[in-house]
Amino acid sequence: MPVLSTVGAAPGAGGRRRFRERALERPYALWLLLWLGAGLTAGPLYALAAWCAVTMAGLSGLALTAVGAAAGFGGGVLCFVPDDIAGLAVRLVGLSRARGRLAAGVVTGTGVLPWFLPTAARMPESVGFPLLCPEWLLTLVLFVAVAGLLLPGRARRIAAGGALLLVVLSWMPVRQWVIASADTAALTGFGGPPRDLVRVVDWPGMHPYGDGYAHGTMSVEYDPYTLLPVPGGDYGTLLARRAGTQDPCSALLATVASLDPGSPVPACRSLGAGLWSTGDCALALRSGGVLVQLVESDCVPGEEARLESVIRTQRPAGDLDLLGIGR
């Protein structure tokens, strides 16, 4: 948090002395201003850290939350190690050096916690910066409110507690608004498909990338989940359309022929339970008035059972599923 480190950055001893003298004129306001600045800089940094922890380290749930809070706590303590900062904290709010560093860790650890909550961790990779701004502003209030609880005086602590309660009560409604806005933008980007035609599957090692909606069919491509693009390689396509009265085999054969023109198309057969197959690389499943098709670009004989287990997991995309479909 570079804002805190600027406290002792005034040139020369005279500059530092004048800065301290001015700070003591409004000590409590400066204390809160320091933490407002800390929140401004910490928000984007910890949003990026949350994204890295999810995508690179695969952390989730309580592990992600614990690591995030610990990182925030450690960052706050380290920022209060320089004597100038710790000494100013003592004079501003009457804290000892040790308690000042502990308080800094508590404020920072609490302030960055929302970025690492299991349901909030996917937000940075899924929505744009404008939609993250409301959450960022709430974290600023959280920083200032927790710091305000350390100030002397009952009235100040009540005000800080009220601000903290406001953040707690506002967090989920604001977050739901962010998700709803992002969902609407995602559907528009896909071409405006009906929501129930946007389907996803659980496919180990593969990540969904939005393709689009055209001619009544929503398609989502699945590629290997890598940080850098891999030329060629295996990929799959998940398609969903209204089932209507068309024979599933006819639809599946037409899809395979359109994806790989000129190649021979194996015969289509029923596997039972609403499932049809052509060869080892293409399956169709009728589900609730929707015909779902899964086609793999490069599979080997005998993989039909694996693809069947994948298509059986198909479901309408939930809010976070929809945001997780890359563009």
C-alpha positions in Angstrom: 0.0 0.0 0.0 2.2 2.9 -1.3 -0.1 5.6 0.2 1.1 4.6 3.7 4.7 4.6 2.7 4.5 8.2 1.6 4.1 9.4 5.2 7.8 9.5 5.8 8.7 10.5 2.2 9.0 14.2 2.8 12.5 15.5 1.8 14.7 16.1 4.8 14.1 16.1 8.5 12.6 19.6 8.4 10.0 18.4 5.8 9.1 15.4 8.0 8.8 17.6 11.0 6.4 20.0 9.3 4.3 17.1 7.9 3.9 15.7 11.5 3.0 19.0 12.9 0.3 19.5 10.3 -0.9 16.0 10.8 -1.4 16.6 14.5 -3.8 19.4 13.7 -6.4 16.9 12.4 -5.1 13.5 13.6 -8.3 11.5 13.3 -9.1 12.8 9.8 -5.6 12.0 8.6 -5.8 8.5 10.1 -9.0 7.8 8.1 -7.5 9.5 5.0 -4.5 7.2 5.2 -6.7 4.2 5.1 -8.9 5.6 2.3 -5.7 5.9 0.2 -4.7 2.4 1.2 -8.1 1.1 0.0 -7.7 2.9 -3.3 -4.4 1.2 -4.0 -5.1 -2.2 -2.4 -8.4 -2.9 -4.3 -7.0 -3.4 -7.8 -3.9 -5.2 -6.5 -5.9 -7.7 -4.5 -8.4 -8.1 -7.3 -5.5 -9.2 -9.5 -4.2 -11.4 -6.7 -7.6 -13.1 -6.4 -7.7 -13.8 -10.1 -4.1 -15.2 -10.0 -5.0 -17.4 -7.0 -8.0 -18.9 -8.8 -6.6 -19.3 -12.3 -2.9 -20.2 -11.5 -3.0 -21.8 -8.1 -6.5 -23.3 -8.3 -7.4 -22.0 -4.8 -11.1 -21.8 -3.9 -13.5 -21.7 -0.9 -12.0 -21.4 2.6 -8.5 -21.8 1.4 -8.7 -18.9 -1.0 -10.4 -16.7 1.7 -7.8 -17.6 4.3 -4.8 -16.9 2.0 -6.3 -13.6 1.0 -7.0 -12.4 4.5 -3.5 -13.5 5.6 -1.9 -11.7 2.7 -3.8 -8.5 3.6 -2.8 -8.8 7.2 0.8 -9.3 6.4 0.8 -6.4 4.0 -0.7 -4.1 6.6 1.9 -5.1 9.2 4.8 -4.6 6.8 3.6 -1.1 5.9 3.8 -0.1 9.5 7.3 -1.4 10.1 9.1 1.9 9.2 9.5 4.0 12.4 8.1 7.1 10.9 4.8 5.5 10.1 4.6 3.6 13.4 5.5 6.7 15.3 2.9 8.8 13.5 0.3 6.1 14.3 1.1 6.4 18.0 0.6 10.2 17.9 -2.5 10.1 15.7 -4.7 7.6 17.6 -2.7 6.9 20.7 -1.5 3.4 19.7 1.8 1.9 20.7 4.1 0.8 17.9 3.3 -2.9 18.3 -0.5 -2.2 18.5 -0.2 0.1 15.5 1.3 -2.6 13.4 -1.3 -5.1 14.7 -4.1 -2.6 13.9 -2.8 -2.1 10.4 -2.8 -5.8 9.8 -6.4 -6.1 11.0 -7.6 -3.1 8.9 -5.9 -4.4 5.8 -6.8 -8.0 6.2 -10.5 -7.1 6.7 -10.5 -4.5 4.0 -9.3 -6.9 1.3 -11.3 -9.9 2.4 -14.3 -9.3 0.0 -12.0 -9.8 -2.9 -11.2 -13.3 -1.7 -14.6 -14.5 -0.7 -15.5 -17.7 -2.6 -18.4 -16.1 -4.5 -16.5 -12.9 -5.2 -13.2 -14.4 -6.4 -14.4 -15.1 -9.9 -15.6 -11.5 -10.5 -12.3 -10.0 -11.6 -11.9 -12.5 -14.5 -15.5 -12.3 -15.6 -16.6 -8.7 -15.6 -15.1 -5.4 -16.8 -13.7 -2.7 -14.6 -16.8 -0.4 -14.8 -18.9 -3.1 -13.2 -16.3 -3.7 -10.5 -16.3 -0.1 -9.4 -19.3 -0.4 -7.1 -17.7 -3.3 -5.2 -14.4 -1.4 -5.1 -16.1 1.6 -3.6 -17.7 -0.6 -0.9 -14.3 -1.9 0.0 -13.1 1.7 0.5 -15.9 2.2 3.0 -14.9 -1.0 4.6 -11.3 0.1 5.0 -12.3 3.4 6.5 -15.0 1.9 8.8 -12.7 -0.7 10.3 -10.0 2.0 10.8 -12.6 4.2 12.5 -13.4 1.5 15.1 -9.9 2.1 16.4 -10.4 5.8 17.1 -11.2 7.0 20.6 -14.6 8.2 21.5 -18.0 6.5 21.6 -19.5 8.7 18.9 -16.7 8.0 16.4 -17.0 4.2 17.0 -20.7 4.2 16.6 -20.4 6.1 13.3 -17.7 3.6 12.1 -19.9 0.7 13.2 -22.8 2.2 11.2 -20.7 2.5 8.1 -19.5 -1.1 8.6 -23.1 -2.3 8.9 -23.9 -0.4 5.7 -21.2 -2.3 3.9 -22.4 -5.7 5.2 -26.0 -5.0 4.2 -25.2 -3.5 0.8 -22.6 -6.0 -0.3 -24.9 -8.8 -1.7 -27.5 -6.4 -3.3 -24.7 -4.5 -5.0 -23.0 -7.7 -6.1 -26.3 -9.1 -7.5 -26.7 -6.0 -9.5 -23.2 -6.3 -10.8 -23.8 -9.9 -11.8 -27.2 -9.1 -13.5 -25.6 -6.3 -15.5 -22.7 -8.5 -16.5 -25.2 -11.3 -17.5 -27.1 -8.9 -19.7 -24.0 -7.7 -21.4 -22.8 -11.3 -21.9 -26.1 -12.4 -23.6 -26.0 -9.3 -25.8 -22.4 -10.2 -26.8 -23.5 -13.7 -27.7 -26.1 -12.4 -30.1 -29.1 -12.3 -27.7 -29.9 -16.0 -27.3 -32.8 -17.1 -25.0 -31.3 -17.7 -21.6 -32.3 -21.4 -21.5 -30.3 -22.1 -24.7 -27.0 -21.1 -23.1 -25.8 -24.5 -21.8 -22.6 -25.6 -20.1 -21.1 -28.9 -19.2 -18.5 -30.2 -16.8 -15.6 -31.1 -19.0 -12.3 -31.8 -17.1 -9.4 -29.9 -18.6 -11.6 -27.9 -20.9 -12.7 -24.2 -20.6 -15.8 -22.7 -22.3 -15.4 -19.9 -24.7 -18.4 -18.1 -26.1 -19.0 -18.6 -29.8 -22.4 -17.1 -30.5 -26.1 -17.4 -31.3 -27.2 -17.7 -34.9 -30.1 -19.4 -36.8 -31.7 -20.5 -33.5 -28.6 -22.3 -32.3 -26.4 -21.3 -29.4 -22.8 -22.7 -29.6 -20.1 -22.7 -27.0 -16.6 -23.9 -27.8 -14.5 -25.8 -25.2 -10.7 -25.5 -25.4 -7.9 -26.8 -23.2 -7.7 -24.5 -20.2 -4.3 -22.9 -20.6 -3.0 -19.4 -19.8 -1.6 -19.1 -23.3 -3.3 -20.2 -26.6 -2.3 -23.6 -27.9 -2.3 -23.8 -31.8 -4.3 -26.7 -33.1 -5.1 -29.3 -30.5 -8.3 -30.7 -29.3 -11.5 -28.7 -28.8 -15.2 -29.4 -28.6 -18.4 -27.6 -29.5 -21.6 -27.6 -27.4 -24.7 -26.6 -29.3 -28.2 -26.1 -28.1 -31.4 -25.4 -30.0 -35.1 -26.0 -29.6 -35.9 -29.6 -30.0 -39.1 -29.1 -32.0 -40.2 -32.1 -34.1 -36.9 -32.7 -35.9 -35.4 -36.2 -35.5 -32.3 -35.9 -33.2 -30.3 -38.1 -35.5 -31.0 -35.9 -38.5 -29.9 -32.8 -36.6 -26.8 -34.5 -35.3 -25.8 -35.7 -38.8 -26.3 -32.2 -40.2 -24.2 -30.7 -37.4 -21.3 -33.1 -38.0 -21.4 -32.6 -41.7 -21.3 -28.8 -41.3 -18.4 -28.8 -38.9 -16.3 -31.2 -41.0 -17.4 -30.9 -44.6 -16.3 -33.6 -47.0 -15.6 -36.2 -44.3 -17.7 -39.4 -44.1 -20.3 -39.2 -41.4 -20.9 -42.5 -39.4 -24.4 -43.8 -39.0 -26.5 -42.5 -36.1 -27.8 -44.7 -33.4 -29.8 -44.4 -30.2 -28.1 -45.1 -26.9 -31.3 -44.8 -24.9 -32.4 -42.4 -22.2 -32.8 -39.6 -24.8 -29.2 -39.9 -26.1 -28.0 -40.4 -29.7 -24.6 -40.9 -31.2 -22.8 -40.8 -34.5 -19.3 -42.4 -34.4 -17.3 -41.7 -31.2 -17.1 -38.0 -31.4 -20.6 -36.6 -31.6 -23.6 -37.0 -29.3 -27.1 -35.5 -29.0 -29.3 -35.3 -25.9 -32.9 -34.1 -25.7 -33.5 -32.2 -22.4 -36.6 -30.3 -21.5 -37.5 -29.2 -25.0 -33.9 -28.4 -25.9 -31.7 -30.5 -28.2 -28.1 -30.4 -26.9 -25.3 -31.6 -29.1 -21.6 -32.2 -28.2 -19.0 -32.7 -30.9 -15.3 -33.2 -30.3 -12.9 -32.2 -33.0 -10.3 -34.9 -32.5 -11.1 -38.0 -30.6 -10.1 -41.6 -30.8 -12.2 -44.7 -31.0 -13.6 -45.7 -27.7 -14.1 -42.2 -26.3 -17.8 -42.3 -26.6 -18.3 -43.3 -23.0 -16.2 -40.3 -21.9 -18.2 -37.9 -24.0 -21.4 -39.4 -22.7 -20.4 -38.7 -19.1 -19.7 -35.1 -20.2 -22.9 -34.4 -22.0 -24.9 -35.9 -19.1 -23.7 -33.0 -17.0 -25.3 -30.4 -19.4 -27.4 -27.7 -17.7 -28.7 -24.2 -18.3 -25.9 -21.7 -17.5 -26.2 -20.1 -14.0 -25.1 -16.6 -13.3 -21.5 -17.4 -12.7 -21.5 -20.1 -15.4 -22.5 -17.4 -17.9 -19.8 -15.0 -16.7 -17.3 -17.8 -16.9 -17.8 -18.3 -20.6 -14.9 -16.5 -22.1 -15.1 -14.1 -25.1 
